[in-house]
Amino acid sequence: MGITKDRYIATYEAHAIEIISNNWDKTLNLLIDGNKVASASRFLPHNITLTNTFEHDGVQHTVVAKSVVHFPSTDVTLEIDSKGIILTKTE
């Protein structure tokens, strides 16, 4: 876990998907193409699910990001249209 934040990234159909866990302000953010589209407070450790959609070539895609607490660690996962997407942790 990073001191100030953990950042996970993936690319889907040339769209950048990011999940950022900010330990400084205690939030979990979902970004699509650099725009924050969903956020939740992480003040106390708990499971969080963030959802949103984006359009690619006229088709709507559903994004589901999950942060599941397994004290003392947390598992972060990403699904697009119910299919698991590999995330790369960068920080």
N, C-alpha and C positions, 0 to 999 in steps of 0.2 A: 504494500500500500504506500502510495506517495505521501509525502509530508503534507502537501497542500491540496493535491488532487490526483485522481486516477482517471486516465482518458483511454477509452476504447474506440477503435475506428473500424469501419468496414466500408466496402464499396459495393453498390448494387446498381446495375444498368447505368453506370457512370455517375451515380448519385452518391455523395459522401454522407455516411450515417455515423454519428458520434454519440457516445454516452459518456458524460463527464460527471464523476462523483467529486464534488468540491468539499473538501474537509474543512476549509476555512469558514464558509458560510452555511455548511451543513445542508447542501442541496444535491439532488440528482437531476441532470438535465439531458434531454434528448434533442439533438440537433440534426437537421436534414439540410444538406447543402449549406452549412454554416449558419442556418437560422434556427433559433431555439423554438421548438414546436410543443414541448411538454416539459414540465418541471414538477418536482415534489420535494418537500422538506425531509431531511434526514436527521433532524435534531436528536431523536432517539432511534437506535437500531431497530428497523422493521423491514419487512418485505415490501417492495415497491414495484408497481407495474405502470409503465408509461406507454401510451398508445397515440398514434396519429396516422395520417395517410399522406401519400404524395402521388402525383400523376407522372407517368412516363409513357410517351407515345399514345396518349389518349386512354390509358388504362390506369385505374386507381389501384394502388398497392397499400396494404395495411402493415404498419410497422408496430411491433410490440417489443419493448425493452423491459427486461426484468432484472431486479436486484434482489437476490434471496440471501438472507442472513443465515450463516452457519457459524455462529460465534466461535472463534474470534475473527473469522474471515467472511467474505461475501462473494457469492457467485453472480456474475453479470452475464446475461444471455440476450440474444437478439433474434427475432423471427420476422420475416417478411412474407406475407401471405401464407402463414402457418408453416414456413420452412425455416429451419435453423440456419443462421448465417454465422460464419466464422468471424470473430472479433480479434483484433490485434491490440494488445495493451501497449501504449506508448509512453506513459508516465507513471 
